[in-house]
Structure formats: C-alpha cells, structure tokens
Amino acid sequence: MPSPFLAYVMYGLVIALLPLVYSLSSPLLGSLSDHWGRKPVILCCLVMILLSFLSYGFAFYFSNLLLLVVARIFAGIGCASECIAQAAVMDIVEPKMKPQAVSLIAMAMTMGLLLGPLIASIWTDQSSIYIFGCIVASVLLAIVLLCKVSVHSTIAQPSQAPAWSFLWNHMAIKRWLLVFLLFEMGWSLYFQTIPLTLSIHWQQGHASVGLIGSCIGGMLILFLFTATRVGLRVTSSQQLIRLGLLLGIASFLANILTPNLLLFALYAVPTVLSVALIYPCIIAMLSNLSERHHGFIMGVAGTLLSFSFALSGLLSSLMTYFYHGLPFIVAGLCWVGALLMMRKC
C-alpha cells in the first residue's frame, strides 16, 4: 500500500493530467481541423472520449493506475472537440449572430456540467457503477455514429500562413486573447473561491454549498440563453463586454463588503450575468478576426481557459488562507486589467 502522502500526490497528478493534455492538444487539433475539415477531427476526438470511458471502467474494475492515466490522456485529447465544434459553428453563422451562437454552445456545456454529476450520483454504489459506465459508453457511441451519418463537414480553406505565425503577427487577436485570459482568471477565481468562502468564512455545510453552486449553474444557463440575445438588440458586442466587466467588478467588491450570507448569495446574480454577457462576445470577436484559422484560435482560447482554471484552483485556496476576500480583490483587478486592455483593441 502506498503512503498517504504518495496517494495524495498521485491523485493530484491524475486530476491535473486531463487539463494539461487538453491545453496542449487543443491548438494542435484545432489547426488540423482548419486543414482537414471539422468533422474528421471531431470524430477522432469523440472516439478518444469513448476510449477514455472504457479505460475508466477497466481501470476501476481492475484497480489499475496505468489504465486510469491512459483514460485521462484520452479524455484530455477528446475534450478538444469542444473548441473544434465551436469553430464549426462559427464557420456557418453570420458575424452578427456569432455571440448568440456561442452563448447557446456555452449553455449546452453548462447544462452537461450541471446535470452530469446529478445523474451520476444515482450510480454511486460499487455494484451499479459499471452499468452506468456501459450506458455512458453506449450513448457516446450513438453520438459518434450520429455525427458520422448526419453531420456535414464545413469546407476547410487553409491559409498559406502557418497558424503560429499568423497569431504572432496579428496584434488585435493577441490583445483580445489577453482580454480573454484576464476575464477567465477573474471568473475562475470567483467560481472556485465560492465553496471555500461558504464553508470557511460563512460556516456552511456541504448541502448549502452544493445548493448555491447549483443555483449559479442554473442562472448561468438562463442568462446565456437570454442576456446576450437581449443585449445585442440594444448595443454592440464591445459595449456588452465593457458593461459586463464593470458589473462584475462591482459585484466582486460587494462580495468583500457584504455583511451577511443572503447578500453574499444574491451578489452571484450580477456576477453570473456579467459572465453570460462577456464570454460569447469575446469568442465572437476572436472568430471574426481569425480568418481561416478558426479552429486554431478557438483551440488557443480553450488552452487559456483551461490554464486559468488550473492556476486559479491553486491560488484561490492559498489566498483564502490569508484573507477570505483576497481572491475577490484579485478577480476584480483581473477584470480591471481586461477593461483597460480593451482600450487598445
């Protein structure tokens, strides 16, 4: 039996493996989709996810760590399908409709993240977890077959310039990617600090923490479906991003100064609304600038998102140890930086 310390280290490495592989593979697979077309690469990613679920099942059944590592690697590669699917939608949508399309994609992803653990909790006992694994693998296989039969590949029109050279020489995209990174750092710090603050500062139990987390997910789904669509009828994408950043900065500050738990929970509403306004509009901006490198730029954005959540997961706990409001301060500063950077975009 390994020592408890080694067990914790191995757990952390296995957990970190998926976002690490995802970060490395997303730009590469996105660039390949620019040259080969979206459908073949998405199919390969879906097959990778199917293999990862099968590997998970065998790893748990045989208690095999190596198979678990392989499963995480397959899953990290397969998750790149998210960015490629996003690029495929951007290929066929008119520029003015892109923020709404991105908001629907983000809404679908959020629904999966919210409903997946809820459904999986039904099969938490050892005797039925293998049945659940078979069901998930069967559903994913059906999705692969459906994609193969019914989804048409967008026409790949590769640019003459290499993807990394295009990005290096395109100052506007680099600035928008920096805005996106600062935005994601602020949002991920907030999102990953909420459970810590509720349990440590407000002395709330697991049930309350889970309830508030579910409410945040539900609000995000609602606002992604409605806020961008309504906002674009009134103003432009850039103005929506600025409005969202200002609203978020104010809510971060309010989280620090709030005197009671009810207000702390209510301040999640403007924060989530700001995210629903900002994310689709920034992705749409990047798409409009990326010309024939949609897949690559969406992959780079996915890498920045993954990096933000990985880094903020570490920083949020360290900051909370010193002062419960420090993560909200840093999150607000990140969004102030994004707001200032937009003046150069």
C-alpha positions in Angstrom: 0.0 0.0 0.0 1.4 3.5 -0.9 1.8 6.1 1.9 -1.0 8.6 2.3 1.3 11.4 1.1 2.1 9.5 -2.1 -1.6 8.7 -2.6 -2.5 12.4 -2.4 0.3 13.3 -4.8 -0.8 10.7 -7.3 -4.4 11.9 -7.0 -3.3 15.4 -7.8 -1.3 14.3 -10.8 -4.1 12.2 -12.2 -6.6 15.1 -11.8 -4.1 17.6 -13.4 -3.4 15.3 -16.4 -6.6 16.0 -18.3 -6.5 19.8 -18.3 -2.7 19.6 -19.1 -3.3 17.3 -22.1 -6.3 19.4 -23.2 -4.2 22.6 -23.1 -1.5 21.1 -25.2 -3.8 19.3 -27.7 -6.5 21.9 -28.4 -4.4 24.3 -30.6 -2.9 21.4 -32.5 -6.2 19.6 -33.2 -7.8 23.0 -33.9 -5.2 23.7 -36.5 -5.6 20.2 -38.0 -9.3 20.9 -38.3 -8.5 24.1 -40.3 -6.7 21.9 -42.9 -8.7 18.6 -42.8 -12.2 19.9 -42.0 -14.0 19.9 -38.7 -15.9 16.6 -39.0 -13.0 14.2 -39.3 -11.2 15.7 -36.3 -14.4 15.9 -34.2 -15.0 12.2 -34.9 -11.4 11.3 -33.8 -12.0 13.3 -30.6 -15.3 11.5 -29.9 -13.6 8.2 -30.4 -10.9 9.3 -27.9 -13.6 10.1 -25.4 -15.2 6.7 -25.9 -11.9 5.0 -25.4 -11.4 7.1 -22.2 -14.7 6.0 -20.7 -13.9 2.3 -21.5 -10.5 2.8 -19.9 -12.0 4.3 -16.8 -14.3 1.3 -16.5 -11.4 -1.2 -16.8 -9.2 0.9 -14.5 -11.7 0.9 -11.7 -12.6 -2.8 -12.3 -9.0 -4.0 -12.2 -7.8 -1.2 -9.8 -5.1 -0.3 -12.3 -3.4 3.1 -12.1 -1.8 2.9 -15.5 -5.2 2.4 -17.2 -6.5 5.4 -15.2 -3.6 7.6 -16.5 -4.4 6.4 -20.1 -8.0 7.3 -19.6 -7.2 10.8 -18.5 -4.9 11.3 -21.5 -7.6 10.0 -23.9 -10.1 12.3 -22.3 -7.8 15.3 -22.5 -7.3 14.8 -26.2 -11.0 14.1 -26.8 -12.2 17.3 -25.0 -10.6 19.3 -27.7 -13.7 18.5 -29.7 -15.4 21.3 -27.8 -13.2 24.0 -29.4 -13.5 22.4 -32.8 -17.2 22.2 -32.6 -17.3 25.8 -31.6 -15.2 26.7 -34.7 -17.5 24.6 -36.9 -20.5 26.7 -35.7 -18.5 29.9 -36.3 -17.9 28.7 -39.9 -21.6 28.7 -40.8 -23.0 31.6 -38.7 -23.2 35.2 -39.8 -20.9 37.5 -37.9 -23.7 39.4 -36.2 -25.2 36.1 -35.0 -22.0 34.6 -33.6 -22.4 35.9 -29.9 -25.8 34.2 -29.8 -24.5 31.0 -31.2 -21.6 30.9 -28.7 -24.0 31.6 -25.9 -26.0 28.5 -26.9 -22.9 26.4 -27.1 -21.8 27.6 -23.6 -25.3 26.9 -22.3 -25.2 23.3 -23.6 -21.8 22.8 -21.9 -23.0 24.3 -18.6 -26.1 22.0 -18.7 -23.8 19.0 -19.1 -21.6 20.1 -16.2 -24.7 20.6 -14.0 -26.7 17.5 -14.9 -23.9 15.0 -15.3 -22.9 14.8 -11.7 -26.5 14.8 -10.7 -27.3 11.8 -12.9 -24.0 10.1 -11.9 -24.9 10.3 -8.2 -27.6 7.7 -8.8 -25.0 5.1 -9.5 -22.6 5.8 -6.7 -22.6 2.3 -5.2 -20.0 -0.2 -6.4 -22.5 -2.6 -7.9 -24.0 -0.2 -10.4 -21.1 2.0 -11.4 -20.2 -0.5 -14.2 -23.7 -0.4 -15.5 -23.5 3.4 -15.6 -20.2 3.2 -17.4 -21.7 0.9 -20.1 -24.7 3.3 -20.5 -22.4 6.3 -20.9 -20.2 4.5 -23.4 -23.3 3.3 -25.4 -24.7 6.9 -25.6 -21.3 8.2 -26.7 -21.0 5.5 -29.4 -24.5 6.5 -30.6 -23.3 10.2 -30.8 -20.3 9.1 -32.8 -22.5 7.2 -35.3 -25.0 10.1 -35.5 -22.1 12.6 -36.2 -20.7 10.3 -38.9 -24.1 9.9 -40.6 -25.8 13.2 -40.3 -23.2 16.0 -39.7 -21.7 17.6 -42.8 -18.1 18.8 -42.6 -17.5 22.5 -43.1 -15.1 23.1 -46.0 -11.6 23.5 -44.9 -9.9 26.5 -46.5 -6.4 26.5 -45.1 -4.4 29.7 -45.0 -1.0 29.9 -46.6 0.4 31.4 -43.4 1.3 28.9 -40.6 -1.1 29.2 -37.6 1.5 30.2 -35.0 3.0 32.8 -37.4 -0.5 34.2 -38.1 -1.1 34.6 -34.4 2.3 36.1 -33.7 1.8 38.8 -36.4 -1.8 39.6 -35.5 -1.7 42.2 -32.7 -5.5 42.5 -32.5 -6.0 38.8 -31.8 -3.2 38.8 -29.2 -4.8 41.7 -27.4 -8.3 40.0 -27.4 -6.7 36.8 -26.2 -5.1 38.7 -23.3 -8.6 40.2 -22.5 -10.0 36.7 -22.6 -7.3 35.4 -20.3 -7.8 38.2 -17.7 -11.6 37.6 -17.9 -11.2 33.9 -17.3 -8.8 34.4 -14.5 -11.3 36.6 -12.7 -14.2 34.3 -13.3 -12.4 31.1 -12.4 -11.0 32.7 -9.2 -14.6 33.8 -8.2 -16.1 30.4 -9.1 -13.6 28.3 -7.3 -13.5 30.5 -4.2 -17.2 30.4 -3.6 -17.2 26.9 -2.0 -14.2 27.8 0.2 -15.7 31.1 1.4 -19.1 29.5 2.1 -17.6 26.6 4.1 -14.8 28.5 5.9 -16.0 32.1 6.3 -19.7 31.6 6.4 -19.6 28.1 8.2 -22.0 26.5 5.7 -22.3 22.7 5.3 -22.0 20.6 2.1 -25.7 20.9 1.3 -25.7 24.7 1.3 -22.5 24.9 -0.7 -24.0 22.4 -3.3 -27.3 24.3 -3.4 -25.6 27.7 -4.1 -23.3 26.1 -6.7 -26.3 24.5 -8.5 -28.1 27.9 -8.4 -25.1 29.5 -10.0 -25.1 26.9 -12.8 -28.8 27.3 -13.3 -28.6 31.1 -13.5 -25.7 30.8 -16.0 -27.8 28.6 -18.2 -30.7 31.1 -18.1 -28.6 34.2 -18.7 -26.7 32.5 -21.6 -30.0 31.8 -23.2 -31.4 35.3 -22.8 -28.9 38.0 -21.8 -26.7 38.1 -25.0 -29.7 38.0 -27.3 -31.4 40.9 -25.5 -28.2 42.9 -25.1 -27.3 42.8 -28.7 -30.6 44.3 -29.6 -29.6 47.4 -27.7 -25.9 47.8 -28.2 -22.7 46.3 -29.7 -20.6 43.3 -28.6 -17.8 45.5 -27.3 -20.2 47.6 -25.3 -21.7 44.5 -23.8 -18.2 43.3 -22.8 -17.5 46.6 -21.1 -20.8 46.6 -19.3 -20.2 43.0 -18.1 -16.8 43.8 -16.8 -18.0 46.9 -14.9 -20.9 44.9 -13.5 -18.6 42.1 -12.4 -16.0 44.4 -10.8 -18.8 46.0 -8.7 -20.1 42.6 -7.7 -16.6 41.4 -6.7 -16.2 44.4 -4.5 -19.7 43.9 -3.0 -18.7 40.3 -2.1 -15.9 41.6 0.1 -18.0 44.2 1.9 -21.2 42.2 2.3 -22.3 41.8 6.0 -24.4 38.7 5.7 -24.8 35.4 3.8 -28.0 36.3 2.0 -26.5 39.3 0.3 -23.3 37.3 -0.5 -25.5 34.7 -2.3 -27.5 37.4 -4.1 -24.4 39.1 -5.4 -23.8 35.9 -7.5 -26.6 37.2 -9.8 -24.8 40.2 -11.3 -21.5 38.2 -11.5 -23.1 35.3 -13.4 -25.0 37.8 -15.7 -21.7 39.5 -16.5 -20.1 36.2 -17.5 -23.0 35.4 -19.7 -22.5 38.8 -21.5 -18.7 38.7 -21.8 -17.8 35.1 -22.8 -19.9 34.8 -26.0 -18.9 38.3 -27.2 -15.2 37.8 -26.7 -15.3 34.4 -28.5 -17.2 36.0 -31.4 -14.6 38.8 -31.6 -11.8 36.3 -31.8 -13.7 34.4 -34.5 -14.3 37.5 -36.6 -10.5 38.2 -36.5 -9.3 34.7 -37.1 -9.9 34.5 -40.8 -9.1 30.9 -41.9 -7.6 29.9 -38.5 -10.9 29.4 -36.6 -10.0 26.0 -35.2 -6.6 27.1 -34.1 -7.7 30.3 -32.4 -10.6 28.5 -30.7 -8.0 26.0 -29.5 -5.8 28.7 -28.1 -8.8 30.2 -26.3 -9.6 26.7 -24.9 -6.0 26.4 -23.6 -6.2 29.8 -21.9 -9.5 28.8 -20.3 -8.0 25.5 -19.0 -4.9 27.3 -17.8 -7.0 29.9 -15.9 -9.0 27.3 -14.0 -5.9 25.2 -13.2 -4.0 28.2 -11.9 -6.9 29.8 -10.0 -7.7 26.5 -8.4 -4.3 26.6 -6.7 -4.3 30.4 -6.0 -7.9 30.5 -4.6 -7.1 28.2 -1.7 -3.8 30.0 -0.9 -5.4 33.4 -1.0 -8.4 32.3 1.1 -5.9 31.1 3.8 -4.6 34.6 4.3 -7.9 36.5 3.8 -11.3 35.3 2.5 -11.8 38.4 0.4 -8.4 38.3 -1.3 -9.5 36.2 -4.3 -12.3 38.6 -5.0 -9.9 41.5 -4.9 -7.6 39.8 -7.4 -10.5 38.8 -9.6 -11.6 42.4 -9.7 -8.1 43.5 -10.6 -8.0 41.0 -13.4 -11.2 42.4 -14.8 -10.0 46.0 -14.4 -6.9 44.9 -16.5 -9.2 43.4 -19.1 -11.2 46.7 -19.2 -8.0 48.7 -19.7 -6.7 46.3 -22.4 -9.9 46.8 -24.3 -9.0 50.4 -24.9 -6.2 49.1 -27.2 -8.4 46.6 -29.0 
